[in-house]
Amino acid sequence: MKISIVLSTYNGKAYITEQLDSILNQTRKADEVLIFDDCSTDNTPQIELF
C-alpha cells in the first residue's frame, strides 16, 4: 500500500519544518509528501527543505 501525505499551507513558513520532522518520525514511512501552498505572503514556497 502506498502512503501519501498532503499538506496544505498558507503562511506556514514557521511550521513546515516541524511538520515534516513529525512525519519523518512516524513508525510507518510515507512514500510521498505533497505540499500545496495557497498564495502565502511569508515566502513559504521559498523554503529549502533538503
mmCIF entry with sequence, helices, sheets and N, C-alpha, C, O atoms, coordinates in Angstrom:
data_MODEL
# 
_entry.id   MODEL 
# 
_entity.id                         1 
_entity.type                       polymer 
_entity.pdbx_number_of_molecules   1 
# 
_entity_poly.entity_id                      1 
_entity_poly.type                           'polypeptide(L)' 
_entity_poly.nstd_linkage                   no 
_entity_poly.nstd_monomer                   no 
_entity_poly.pdbx_seq_one_letter_code       MKISIVLSTYNGKAYITEQLDSILNQTRKADEVLIFDDCSTDNTPQIELF 
_entity_poly.pdbx_seq_one_letter_code_can   MKISIVLSTYNGKAYITEQLDSILNQTRKADEVLIFDDCSTDNTPQIELF 
_entity_poly.pdbx_strand_id                 A 
# 
loop_
_entity_poly_seq.entity_id 
_entity_poly_seq.num 
_entity_poly_seq.mon_id 
_entity_poly_seq.hetero 
1 1  MET n 
1 2  LYS n 
1 3  ILE n 
1 4  SER n 
1 5  ILE n 
1 6  VAL n 
1 7  LEU n 
1 8  SER n 
1 9  THR n 
1 10 TYR n 
1 11 ASN n 
1 12 GLY n 
1 13 LYS n 
1 14 ALA n 
1 15 TYR n 
1 16 ILE n 
1 17 THR n 
1 18 GLU n 
1 19 GLN n 
1 20 LEU n 
1 21 ASP n 
1 22 SER n 
1 23 ILE n 
1 24 LEU n 
1 25 ASN n 
1 26 GLN n 
1 27 THR n 
1 28 ARG n 
1 29 LYS n 
1 30 ALA n 
1 31 ASP n 
1 32 GLU n 
1 33 VAL n 
1 34 LEU n 
1 35 ILE n 
1 36 PHE n 
1 37 ASP n 
1 38 ASP n 
1 39 CYS n 
1 40 SER n 
1 41 THR n 
1 42 ASP n 
1 43 ASN n 
1 44 THR n 
1 45 PRO n 
1 46 GLN n 
1 47 ILE n 
1 48 GLU n 
1 49 LEU n 
1 50 PHE n 
# 
_struct_asym.id          A 
_struct_asym.entity_id   1 
# 
loop_
_struct_conf.conf_type_id 
_struct_conf.id 
_struct_conf.pdbx_PDB_helix_id 
_struct_conf.beg_label_comp_id 
_struct_conf.beg_label_asym_id 
_struct_conf.beg_label_seq_id 
_struct_conf.pdbx_beg_PDB_ins_code 
_struct_conf.end_label_comp_id 
_struct_conf.end_label_asym_id 
_struct_conf.end_label_seq_id 
_struct_conf.pdbx_end_PDB_ins_code 
_struct_conf.beg_auth_comp_id 
_struct_conf.beg_auth_asym_id 
_struct_conf.beg_auth_seq_id 
_struct_conf.end_auth_comp_id 
_struct_conf.end_auth_asym_id 
_struct_conf.end_auth_seq_id 
_struct_conf.pdbx_PDB_helix_class 
_struct_conf.details 
_struct_conf.pdbx_PDB_helix_length 
HELX_P HELX_P1 AA1 ILE A 16 ? LEU A 24 ? ILE A 16 LEU A 24 1 ? 9 
HELX_P HELX_P2 AA2 THR A 44 ? GLN A 46 ? THR A 44 GLN A 46 5 ? 3 
# 
_struct_conf_type.id          HELX_P 
_struct_conf_type.criteria    ? 
_struct_conf_type.reference   ? 
# 
_struct_sheet.id               AA1 
_struct_sheet.type             ? 
_struct_sheet.number_strands   2 
_struct_sheet.details          ? 
# 
_struct_sheet_order.sheet_id     AA1 
_struct_sheet_order.range_id_1   1 
_struct_sheet_order.range_id_2   2 
_struct_sheet_order.offset       ? 
_struct_sheet_order.sense        parallel 
# 
loop_
_struct_sheet_range.sheet_id 
_struct_sheet_range.id 
_struct_sheet_range.beg_label_comp_id 
_struct_sheet_range.beg_label_asym_id 
_struct_sheet_range.beg_label_seq_id 
_struct_sheet_range.pdbx_beg_PDB_ins_code 
_struct_sheet_range.end_label_comp_id 
_struct_sheet_range.end_label_asym_id 
_struct_sheet_range.end_label_seq_id 
_struct_sheet_range.pdbx_end_PDB_ins_code 
_struct_sheet_range.beg_auth_comp_id 
_struct_sheet_range.beg_auth_asym_id 
_struct_sheet_range.beg_auth_seq_id 
_struct_sheet_range.end_auth_comp_id 
_struct_sheet_range.end_auth_asym_id 
_struct_sheet_range.end_auth_seq_id 
AA1 1 SER A 4  ? THR A 9  ? SER A 4  THR A 9  
AA1 2 GLU A 32 ? ASP A 37 ? GLU A 32 ASP A 37 
# 
loop_
_atom_site.group_PDB 
_atom_site.id 
_atom_site.type_symbol 
_atom_site.label_atom_id 
_atom_site.label_alt_id 
_atom_site.label_comp_id 
_atom_site.label_asym_id 
_atom_site.label_entity_id 
_atom_site.label_seq_id 
_atom_site.pdbx_PDB_ins_code 
_atom_site.Cartn_x 
_atom_site.Cartn_y 
_atom_site.Cartn_z 
_atom_site.occupancy 
_atom_site.B_iso_or_equiv 
_atom_site.pdbx_formal_charge 
_atom_site.auth_seq_id 
_atom_site.auth_comp_id 
_atom_site.auth_asym_id 
_atom_site.auth_atom_id 
_atom_site.pdbx_PDB_model_num 
ATOM 1   N N  . MET A 1 1  ? 0.838  -1.162 0.000  1.00 0.00 ? 1  MET A N  1 
ATOM 2   C CA . MET A 1 1  ? 0.000  0.000  0.000  1.00 0.00 ? 1  MET A CA 1 
ATOM 3   C C  . MET A 1 1  ? 0.895  1.241  0.000  1.00 0.00 ? 1  MET A C  1 
ATOM 4   O O  . MET A 1 1  ? 1.848  1.331  0.774  1.00 0.00 ? 1  MET A O  1 
ATOM 5   N N  . LYS A 1 2  ? 0.578  2.183  -0.866 1.00 0.00 ? 2  LYS A N  1 
ATOM 6   C CA . LYS A 1 2  ? 1.321  3.439  -0.950 1.00 0.00 ? 2  LYS A CA 1 
ATOM 7   C C  . LYS A 1 2  ? 0.733  4.445  0.034  1.00 0.00 ? 2  LYS A C  1 
ATOM 8   O O  . LYS A 1 2  ? -0.484 4.613  0.111  1.00 0.00 ? 2  LYS A O  1 
ATOM 9   N N  . ILE A 1 3  ? 1.602  5.108  0.781  1.00 0.00 ? 3  ILE A N  1 
ATOM 10  C CA . ILE A 1 3  ? 1.158  6.111  1.747  1.00 0.00 ? 3  ILE A CA 1 
ATOM 11  C C  . ILE A 1 3  ? 1.547  7.491  1.234  1.00 0.00 ? 3  ILE A C  1 
ATOM 12  O O  . ILE A 1 3  ? 2.722  7.782  1.013  1.00 0.00 ? 3  ILE A O  1 
ATOM 13  N N  . SER A 1 4  ? 0.529  8.338  1.050  1.00 0.00 ? 4  SER A N  1 
ATOM 14  C CA . SER A 1 4  ? 0.736  9.709  0.610  1.00 0.00 ? 4  SER A CA 1 
ATOM 15  C C  . SER A 1 4  ? 0.248  10.655 1.695  1.00 0.00 ? 4  SER A C  1 
ATOM 16  O O  . SER A 1 4  ? -0.794 10.430 2.311  1.00 0.00 ? 4  SER A O  1 
ATOM 17  N N  . ILE A 1 5  ? 1.007  11.703 1.918  1.00 0.00 ? 5  ILE A N  1 
ATOM 18  C CA . ILE A 1 5  ? 0.610  12.727 2.884  1.00 0.00 ? 5  ILE A CA 1 
ATOM 19  C C  . ILE A 1 5  ? 0.500  14.033 2.122  1.00 0.00 ? 5  ILE A C  1 
ATOM 20  O O  . ILE A 1 5  ? 1.394  14.398 1.357  1.00 0.00 ? 5  ILE A O  1 
ATOM 21  N N  . VAL A 1 6  ? -0.602 14.731 2.338  1.00 0.00 ? 6  VAL A N  1 
ATOM 22  C CA . VAL A 1 6  ? -0.820 16.006 1.672  1.00 0.00 ? 6  VAL A CA 1 
ATOM 23  C C  . VAL A 1 6  ? -0.922 17.094 2.732  1.00 0.00 ? 6  VAL A C  1 
ATOM 24  O O  . VAL A 1 6  ? -1.749 17.020 3.641  1.00 0.00 ? 6  VAL A O  1 
ATOM 25  N N  . LEU A 1 7  ? -0.069 18.105 2.600  1.00 0.00 ? 7  LEU A N  1 
ATOM 26  C CA . LEU A 1 7  ? -0.113 19.263 3.490  1.00 0.00 ? 7  LEU A CA 1 
ATOM 27  C C  . LEU A 1 7  ? -0.560 20.462 2.680  1.00 0.00 ? 7  LEU A C  1 
ATOM 28  O O  . LEU A 1 7  ? -0.049 20.724 1.591  1.00 0.00 ? 7  LEU A O  1 
ATOM 29  N N  . SER A 1 8  ? -1.500 21.169 3.218  1.00 0.00 ? 8  SER A N  1 
ATOM 30  C CA . SER A 1 8  ? -1.954 22.416 2.628  1.00 0.00 ? 8  SER A CA 1 
ATOM 31  C C  . SER A 1 8  ? -1.484 23.532 3.543  1.00 0.00 ? 8  SER A C  1 
ATOM 32  O O  . SER A 1 8  ? -1.613 23.429 4.762  1.00 0.00 ? 8  SER A O  1 
ATOM 33  N N  . THR A 1 9  ? -0.941 24.599 2.969  1.00 0.00 ? 9  THR A N  1 
ATOM 34  C CA . THR A 1 9  ? -0.399 25.648 3.819  1.00 0.00 ? 9  THR A CA 1 
ATOM 35  C C  . THR A 1 9  ? -0.736 27.031 3.303  1.00 0.00 ? 9  THR A C  1 
ATOM 36  O O  . THR A 1 9  ? -0.858 27.259 2.100  1.00 0.00 ? 9  THR A O  1 
ATOM 37  N N  . TYR A 1 10 ? -0.883 27.940 4.237  1.00 0.00 ? 10 TYR A N  1 
ATOM 38  C CA . TYR A 1 10 ? -0.994 29.363 3.952  1.00 0.00 ? 10 TYR A CA 1 
ATOM 39  C C  . TYR A 1 10 ? -0.211 30.083 5.055  1.00 0.00 ? 10 TYR A C  1 
ATOM 40  O O  . TYR A 1 10 ? -0.576 30.023 6.229  1.00 0.00 ? 10 TYR A O  1 
ATOM 41  N N  . ASN A 1 11 ? 0.847  30.750 4.668  1.00 0.00 ? 11 ASN A N  1 
ATOM 42  C CA . ASN A 1 11 ? 1.744  31.410 5.617  1.00 0.00 ? 11 ASN A CA 1 
ATOM 43  C C  . ASN A 1 11 ? 2.224  30.438 6.696  1.00 0.00 ? 11 ASN A C  1 
ATOM 44  O O  . ASN A 1 11 ? 2.179  30.736 7.889  1.00 0.00 ? 11 ASN A O  1 
ATOM 45  N N  . GLY A 1 12 ? 2.682  29.278 6.248  1.00 0.00 ? 12 GLY A N  1 
ATOM 46  C CA . GLY A 1 12 ? 3.122  28.240 7.179  1.00 0.00 ? 12 GLY A CA 1 
ATOM 47  C C  . GLY A 1 12 ? 4.624  28.106 7.303  1.00 0.00 ? 12 GLY A C  1 
ATOM 48  O O  . GLY A 1 12 ? 5.115  27.087 7.791  1.00 0.00 ? 12 GLY A O  1 
ATOM 49  N N  . LYS A 1 13 ? 5.365  29.118 6.871  1.00 0.00 ? 13 LYS A N  1 
ATOM 50  C CA . LYS A 1 13 ? 6.828  29.048 6.879  1.00 0.00 ? 13 LYS A CA 1 
ATOM 51  C C  . LYS A 1 13 ? 7.392  28.617 8.228  1.00 0.00 ? 13 LYS A C  1 
ATOM 52  O O  . LYS A 1 13 ? 8.350  27.845 8.281  1.00 0.00 ? 13 LYS A O  1 
ATOM 53  N N  . ALA A 1 14 ? 6.813  29.103 9.306  1.00 0.00 ? 14 ALA A N  1 
ATOM 54  C CA . ALA A 1 14 ? 7.316  28.802 10.653 1.00 0.00 ? 14 ALA A CA 1 
ATOM 55  C C  . ALA A 1 14 ? 7.006  27.378 11.096 1.00 0.00 ? 14 ALA A C  1 
ATOM 56  O O  . ALA A 1 14 ? 7.540  26.917 12.105 1.00 0.00 ? 14 ALA A O  1 
ATOM 57  N N  . TYR A 1 15 ? 6.149  26.674 10.355 1.00 0.00 ? 15 TYR A N  1 
ATOM 58  C CA . TYR A 1 15 ? 5.672  25.366 10.816 1.00 0.00 ? 15 TYR A CA 1 
ATOM 59  C C  . TYR A 1 15 ? 6.042  24.196 9.912  1.00 0.00 ? 15 TYR A C  1 
ATOM 60  O O  . TYR A 1 15 ? 6.002  23.050 10.359 1.00 0.00 ? 15 TYR A O  1 
ATOM 61  N N  . ILE A 1 16 ? 6.395  24.446 8.675  1.00 0.00 ? 16 ILE A N  1 
ATOM 62  C CA . ILE A 1 16 ? 6.640  23.363 7.715  1.00 0.00 ? 16 ILE A CA 1 
ATOM 63  C C  . ILE A 1 16 ? 7.733  22.412 8.183  1.00 0.00 ? 16 ILE A C  1 
ATOM 64  O O  . ILE A 1 16 ? 7.554  21.196 8.126  1.00 0.00 ? 16 ILE A O  1 
ATOM 65  N N  . THR A 1 17 ? 8.856  22.941 8.642  1.00 0.00 ? 17 THR A N  1 
ATOM 66  C CA . THR A 1 17 ? 9.968  22.083 9.071  1.00 0.00 ? 17 THR A CA 1 
ATOM 67  C C  . THR A 1 17 ? 9.549  21.180 10.226 1.00 0.00 ? 17 THR A C  1 
ATOM 68  O O  . THR A 1 17 ? 9.866  19.990 10.229 1.00 0.00 ? 17 THR A O  1 
ATOM 69  N N  . GLU A 1 18 ? 8.844  21.731 11.199 1.00 0.00 ? 18 GLU A N  1 
ATOM 70  C CA . GLU A 1 18 ? 8.379  20.932 12.338 1.00 0.00 ? 18 GLU A CA 1 
ATOM 71  C C  . GLU A 1 18 ? 7.387  19.862 11.892 1.00 0.00 ? 18 GLU A C  1 
ATOM 72  O O  . GLU A 1 18 ? 7.422  18.736 12.390 1.00 0.00 ? 18 GLU A O  1 
ATOM 73  N N  . GLN A 1 19 ? 6.513  20.203 10.965 1.00 0.00 ? 19 GLN A N  1 
ATOM 74  C CA . GLN A 1 19 ? 5.554  19.218 10.455 1.00 0.00 ? 19 GLN A CA 1 
ATOM 75  C C  . GLN A 1 19 ? 6.269  18.088 9.729  1.00 0.00 ? 19 GLN A C  1 
ATOM 76  O O  . GLN A 1 19 ? 5.931  16.919 9.914  1.00 0.00 ? 19 GLN A O  1 
ATOM 77  N N  . LEU A 1 20 ? 7.246  18.425 8.913  1.00 0.00 ? 20 LEU A N  1 
ATOM 78  C CA . LEU A 1 20 ? 7.980  17.390 8.186  1.00 0.00 ? 20 LEU A CA 1 
ATOM 79  C C  . LEU A 1 20 ? 8.798  16.516 9.127  1.00 0.00 ? 20 LEU A C  1 
ATOM 80  O O  . LEU A 1 20 ? 8.896  15.307 8.913  1.00 0.00 ? 20 LEU A O  1 
ATOM 81  N N  . ASP A 1 21 ? 9.385  17.099 10.158 1.00 0.00 ? 21 ASP A N  1 
ATOM 82  C CA . ASP A 1 21 ? 10.099 16.299 11.151 1.00 0.00 ? 21 ASP A CA 1 
ATOM 83  C C  . ASP A 1 21 ? 9.166  15.296 11.812 1.00 0.00 ? 21 ASP A C  1 
ATOM 84  O O  . ASP A 1 21 ? 9.535  14.142 12.033 1.00 0.00 ? 21 ASP A O  1 
ATOM 85  N N  . SER A 1 22 ? 7.972  15.738 12.120 1.00 0.00 ? 22 SER A N  1 
ATOM 86  C CA . SER A 1 22 ? 6.984  14.845 12.724 1.00 0.00 ? 22 SER A CA 1 
ATOM 87  C C  . SER A 1 22 ? 6.623  13.701 11.783 1.00 0.00 ? 22 SER A C  1 
ATOM 88  O O  . SER A 1 22 ? 6.510  12.551 12.209 1.00 0.00 ? 22 SER A O  1 
ATOM 89  N N  . ILE A 1 23 ? 6.445  14.014 10.526 1.00 0.00 ? 23 ILE A N  1 
ATOM 90  C CA . ILE A 1 23 ? 6.123  12.986 9.525  1.00 0.00 ? 23 ILE A CA 1 
ATOM 91  C C  . ILE A 1 23 ? 7.270  11.987 9.411  1.00 0.00 ? 23 ILE A C  1 
ATOM 92  O O  . ILE A 1 23 ? 7.036  10.780 9.339  1.00 0.00 ? 23 ILE A O  1 
ATOM 93  N N  . LEU A 1 24 ? 8.512  12.482 9.393  1.00 0.00 ? 24 LEU A N  1 
ATOM 94  C CA . LEU A 1 24 ? 9.670  11.596 9.271  1.00 0.00 ? 24 LEU A CA 1 
ATOM 95  C C  . LEU A 1 24 ? 9.833  10.670 10.468 1.00 0.00 ? 24 LEU A C  1 
ATOM 96  O O  . LEU A 1 24 ? 10.419 9.595  10.343 1.00 0.00 ? 24 LEU A O  1 
ATOM 97  N N  . ASN A 1 25 ? 9.322  11.074 11.623 1.00 0.00 ? 25 ASN A N  1 
ATOM 98  C CA . ASN A 1 25 ? 9.469  10.266 12.830 1.00 0.00 ? 25 ASN A CA 1 
ATOM 99  C C  . ASN A 1 25 ? 8.331  9.271  13.058 1.00 0.00 ? 25 ASN A C  1 
ATOM 100 O O  . ASN A 1 25 ? 8.277  8.623  14.102 1.00 0.00 ? 25 ASN A O  1 
ATOM 101 N N  . GLN A 1 26 ? 7.442  9.149  12.107 1.00 0.00 ? 26 GLN A N  1 
ATOM 102 C CA . GLN A 1 26 ? 6.340  8.200  12.230 1.00 0.00 ? 26 GLN A CA 1 
ATOM 103 C C  . GLN A 1 26 ? 6.840  6.767  12.047 1.00 0.00 ? 26 GLN A C  1 
ATOM 104 O O  . GLN A 1 26 ? 7.846  6.536  11.377 1.00 0.00 ? 26 GLN A O  1 
ATOM 105 N N  . THR A 1 27 ? 6.152  5.835  12.630 1.00 0.00 ? 27 THR A N  1 
ATOM 106 C CA . THR A 1 27 ? 6.512  4.419  12.514 1.00 0.00 ? 27 THR A CA 1 
ATOM 107 C C  . THR A 1 27 ? 6.404  3.937  11.075 1.00 0.00 ? 27 THR A C  1 
ATOM 108 O O  . THR A 1 27 ? 7.311  3.280  10.564 1.00 0.00 ? 27 THR A O  1 
ATOM 109 N N  . ARG A 1 28 ? 5.302  4.263  10.430 1.00 0.00 ? 28 ARG A N  1 
ATOM 110 C CA . ARG A 1 28 ? 5.131  3.912  9.014  1.00 0.00 ? 28 ARG A CA 1 
ATOM 111 C C  . ARG A 1 28 ? 5.582  5.077  8.176  1.00 0.00 ? 28 ARG A C  1 
ATOM 112 O O  . ARG A 1 28 ? 5.086  6.192  8.338  1.00 0.00 ? 28 ARG A O  1 
ATOM 113 N N  . LYS A 1 29 ? 6.505  4.838  7.292  1.00 0.00 ? 29 LYS A N  1 
ATOM 114 C CA . LYS A 1 29 ? 7.071  5.895  6.459  1.00 0.00 ? 29 LYS A CA 1 
ATOM 115 C C  . LYS A 1 29 ? 6.173  6.183  5.263  1.00 0.00 ? 29 LYS A C  1 
ATOM 116 O O  . LYS A 1 29 ? 5.585  5.276  4.674  1.00 0.00 ? 29 LYS A O  1 
ATOM 117 N N  . ALA A 1 30 ? 6.082  7.441  4.923  1.00 0.00 ? 30 ALA A N  1 
ATOM 118 C CA . ALA A 1 30 ? 5.301  7.858  3.764  1.00 0.00 ? 30 ALA A CA 1 
ATOM 119 C C  . ALA A 1 30 ? 6.104  7.626  2.491  1.00 0.00 ? 30 ALA A C  1 
ATOM 120 O O  . ALA A 1 30 ? 7.328  7.755  2.481  1.00 0.00 ? 30 ALA A O  1 
ATOM 121 N N  . ASP A 1 31 ? 5.404  7.284  1.427  1.00 0.00 ? 31 ASP A N  1 
ATOM 122 C CA . ASP A 1 31 ? 6.047  7.143  0.127  1.00 0.00 ? 31 ASP A CA 1 
ATOM 123 C C  . ASP A 1 31 ? 6.220  8.505  -0.547 1.00 0.00 ? 31 ASP A C  1 
ATOM 124 O O  . ASP A 1 31 ? 7.126  8.704  -1.355 1.00 0.00 ? 31 ASP A O  1 
ATOM 125 N N  . GLU A 1 32 ? 5.339  9.426  -0.199 1.00 0.00 ? 32 GLU A N  1 
ATOM 126 C CA . GLU A 1 32 ? 5.448  10.767 -0.757 1.00 0.00 ? 32 GLU A CA 1 
ATOM 127 C C  . GLU A 1 32 ? 4.775  11.769 0.174  1.00 0.00 ? 32 GLU A C  1 
ATOM 128 O O  . GLU A 1 32 ? 3.829  11.449 0.894  1.00 0.00 ? 32 GLU A O  1 
ATOM 129 N N  . VAL A 1 33 ? 5.291  12.980 0.135  1.00 0.00 ? 33 VAL A N  1 
ATOM 130 C CA . VAL A 1 33 ? 4.695  14.088 0.878  1.00 0.00 ? 33 VAL A CA 1 
ATOM 131 C C  . VAL A 1 33 ? 4.505  15.216 -0.127 1.00 0.00 ? 33 VAL A C  1 
ATOM 132 O O  . VAL A 1 33 ? 5.459  15.689 -0.744 1.00 0.00 ? 33 VAL A O  1 
ATOM 133 N N  . LEU A 1 34 ? 3.273  15.630 -0.275 1.00 0.00 ? 34 LEU A N  1 
ATOM 134 C CA . LEU A 1 34 ? 2.940  16.709 -1.202 1.00 0.00 ? 34 LEU A CA 1 
ATOM 135 C C  . LEU A 1 34 ? 2.564  17.940 -0.390 1.00 0.00 ? 34 LEU A C  1 
ATOM 136 O O  . LEU A 1 34 ? 1.739  17.866 0.520  1.00 0.00 ? 34 LEU A O  1 
ATOM 137 N N  . ILE A 1 35 ? 3.170  19.063 -0.723 1.00 0.00 ? 35 ILE A N  1 
ATOM 138 C CA . ILE A 1 35 ? 2.876  20.309 -0.018 1.00 0.00 ? 35 ILE A CA 1 
ATOM 139 C C  . ILE A 1 35 ? 2.313  21.292 -1.028 1.00 0.00 ? 35 ILE A C  1 
ATOM 140 O O  . ILE A 1 35 ? 2.941  21.586 -2.045 1.00 0.00 ? 35 ILE A O  1 
ATOM 141 N N  . PHE A 1 36 ? 1.131  21.793 -0.739 1.00 0.00 ? 36 PHE A N  1 
ATOM 142 C CA . PHE A 1 36 ? 0.481  22.766 -1.604 1.00 0.00 ? 36 PHE A CA 1 
ATOM 143 C C  . PHE A 1 36 ? 0.343  24.085 -0.861 1.00 0.00 ? 36 PHE A C  1 
ATOM 144 O O  . PHE A 1 36 ? -0.163 24.134 0.260  1.00 0.00 ? 36 PHE A O  1 
ATOM 145 N N  . ASP A 1 37 ? 0.798  25.146 -1.500 1.00 0.00 ? 37 ASP A N  1 
ATOM 146 C CA . ASP A 1 37 ? 0.757  26.470 -0.894 1.00 0.00 ? 37 ASP A CA 1 
ATOM 147 C C  . ASP A 1 37 ? -0.394 27.273 -1.499 1.00 0.00 ? 37 ASP A C  1 
ATOM 148 O O  . ASP A 1 37 ? -0.617 27.241 -2.709 1.00 0.00 ? 37 ASP A O  1 
ATOM 149 N N  . ASP A 1 38 ? -1.117 27.988 -0.649 1.00 0.00 ? 38 ASP A N  1 
ATOM 150 C CA . ASP A 1 38 ? -2.265 28.772 -1.088 1.00 0.00 ? 38 ASP A CA 1 
ATOM 151 C C  . ASP A 1 38 ? -1.918 30.269 -1.108 1.00 0.00 ? 38 ASP A C  1 
ATOM 152 O O  . ASP A 1 38 ? -2.511 31.065 -0.379 1.00 0.00 ? 38 ASP A O  1 
ATOM 153 N N  . CYS A 1 39 ? -0.953 30.632 -1.949 1.00 0.00 ? 39 CYS A N  1 
ATOM 154 C CA . CYS A 1 39 ? -0.545 32.036 -2.160 1.00 0.00 ? 39 CYS A CA 1 
ATOM 155 C C  . CYS A 1 39 ? -0.068 32.714 -0.884 1.00 0.00 ? 39 CYS A C  1 
ATOM 156 O O  . CYS A 1 39 ? -0.497 33.825 -0.570 1.00 0.00 ? 39 CYS A O  1 
ATOM 157 N N  . SER A 1 40 ? 0.813  32.052 -0.150 1.00 0.00 ? 40 SER A N  1 
ATOM 158 C CA . SER A 1 40 ? 1.363  32.629 1.076  1.00 0.00 ? 40 SER A CA 1 
ATOM 159 C C  . SER A 1 40 ? 2.082  33.939 0.795  1.00 0.00 ? 40 SER A C  1 
ATOM 160 O O  . SER A 1 40 ? 2.600  34.164 -0.299 1.00 0.00 ? 40 SER A O  1 
ATOM 161 N N  . THR A 1 41 ? 2.102  34.795 1.805  1.00 0.00 ? 41 THR A N  1 
ATOM 162 C CA . THR A 1 41 ? 2.806  36.067 1.698  1.00 0.00 ? 41 THR A CA 1 
ATOM 163 C C  . THR A 1 41 ? 4.046  36.086 2.592  1.00 0.00 ? 41 THR A C  1 
ATOM 164 O O  . THR A 1 41 ? 4.694  37.124 2.722  1.00 0.00 ? 41 THR A O  1 
ATOM 165 N N  . ASP A 1 42 ? 4.380  34.963 3.203  1.00 0.00 ? 42 ASP A N  1 
ATOM 166 C CA . ASP A 1 42 ? 5.543  34.890 4.112  1.00 0.00 ? 42 ASP A CA 1 
ATOM 167 C C  . ASP A 1 42 ? 6.703  34.108 3.512  1.00 0.00 ? 42 ASP A C  1 
ATOM 168 O O  . ASP A 1 42 ? 7.563  33.619 4.246  1.00 0.00 ? 42 ASP A O  1 
ATOM 169 N N  . ASN A 1 43 ? 6.739  33.984 2.204  1.00 0.00 ? 43 ASN A N  1 
ATOM 170 C CA . ASN A 1 43 ? 7.806  33.256 1.480  1.00 0.00 ? 43 ASN A CA 1 
ATOM 171 C C  . ASN A 1 43 ? 7.834  31.767 1.766  1.00 0.00 ? 43 ASN A C  1 
ATOM 172 O O  . ASN A 1 43 ? 8.884  31.139 1.631  1.00 0.00 ? 43 ASN A O  1 
ATOM 173 N N  . THR A 1 44 ? 6.726  31.193 2.152  1.00 0.00 ? 44 THR A N  1 
ATOM 174 C CA . THR A 1 44 ? 6.664  29.745 2.390  1.00 0.00 ? 44 THR A CA 1 
ATOM 175 C C  . THR A 1 44 ? 7.209  28.938 1.207  1.00 0.00 ? 44 THR A C  1 
ATOM 176 O O  . THR A 1 44 ? 7.966  27.994 1.433  1.00 0.00 ? 44 THR A O  1 
ATOM 177 N N  . PRO A 1 45 ? 6.863  29.262 -0.031 1.00 0.00 ? 45 PRO A N  1 
ATOM 178 C CA . PRO A 1 45 ? 7.352  28.443 -1.145 1.00 0.00 ? 45 PRO A CA 1 
ATOM 179 C C  . PRO A 1 45 ? 8.866  28.485 -1.350 1.00 0.00 ? 45 PRO A C  1 
ATOM 180 O O  . PRO A 1 45 ? 9.412  27.616 -2.031 1.00 0.00 ? 45 PRO A O  1 
ATOM 181 N N  . GLN A 1 46 ? 9.556  29.473 -0.779 1.00 0.00 ? 46 GLN A N  1 
ATOM 182 C CA . GLN A 1 46 ? 10.991 29.595 -0.961 1.00 0.00 ? 46 GLN A CA 1 
ATOM 183 C C  . GLN A 1 46 ? 11.804 28.810 0.063  1.00 0.00 ? 46 GLN A C  1 
ATOM 184 O O  . GLN A 1 46 ? 13.034 28.839 0.016  1.00 0.00 ? 46 GLN A O  1 
ATOM 185 N N  . ILE A 1 47 ? 11.155 28.117 0.977  1.00 0.00 ? 47 ILE A N  1 
ATOM 186 C CA . ILE A 1 47 ? 11.876 27.335 1.989  1.00 0.00 ? 47 ILE A CA 1 
ATOM 187 C C  . ILE A 1 47 ? 12.658 26.220 1.304  1.00 0.00 ? 47 ILE A C  1 
ATOM 188 O O  . ILE A 1 47 ? 12.110 25.493 0.474  1.00 0.00 ? 47 ILE A O  1 
ATOM 189 N N  . GLU A 1 48 ? 13.935 26.083 1.650  1.00 0.00 ? 48 GLU A N  1 
ATOM 190 C CA . GLU A 1 48 ? 14.747 24.982 1.149  1.00 0.00 ? 48 GLU A CA 1 
ATOM 191 C C  . GLU A 1 48 ? 14.696 23.867 2.178  1.00 0.00 ? 48 GLU A C  1 
ATOM 192 O O  . GLU A 1 48 ? 15.212 24.009 3.287  1.00 0.00 ? 48 GLU A O  1 
ATOM 193 N N  . LEU A 1 49 ? 14.075 22.766 1.809  1.00 0.00 ? 49 LEU A N  1 
ATOM 194 C CA . LEU A 1 49 ? 13.846 21.686 2.757  1.00 0.00 ? 49 LEU A CA 1 
ATOM 195 C C  . LEU A 1 49 ? 15.003 20.706 2.819  1.00 0.00 ? 49 LEU A C  1 
ATOM 196 O O  . LEU A 1 49 ? 15.332 20.213 3.898  1.00 0.00 ? 49 LEU A O  1 
ATOM 197 N N  . PHE A 1 50 ? 15.627 20.414 1.691  1.00 0.00 ? 50 PHE A N  1 
ATOM 198 C CA . PHE A 1 50 ? 16.685 19.404 1.694  1.00 0.00 ? 50 PHE A CA 1 
ATOM 199 C C  . PHE A 1 50 ? 17.866 19.886 0.914  1.00 0.00 ? 50 PHE A C  1 
ATOM 200 O O  . PHE A 1 50 ? 18.864 19.174 0.801  1.00 0.00 ? 50 PHE A O  1 
# 
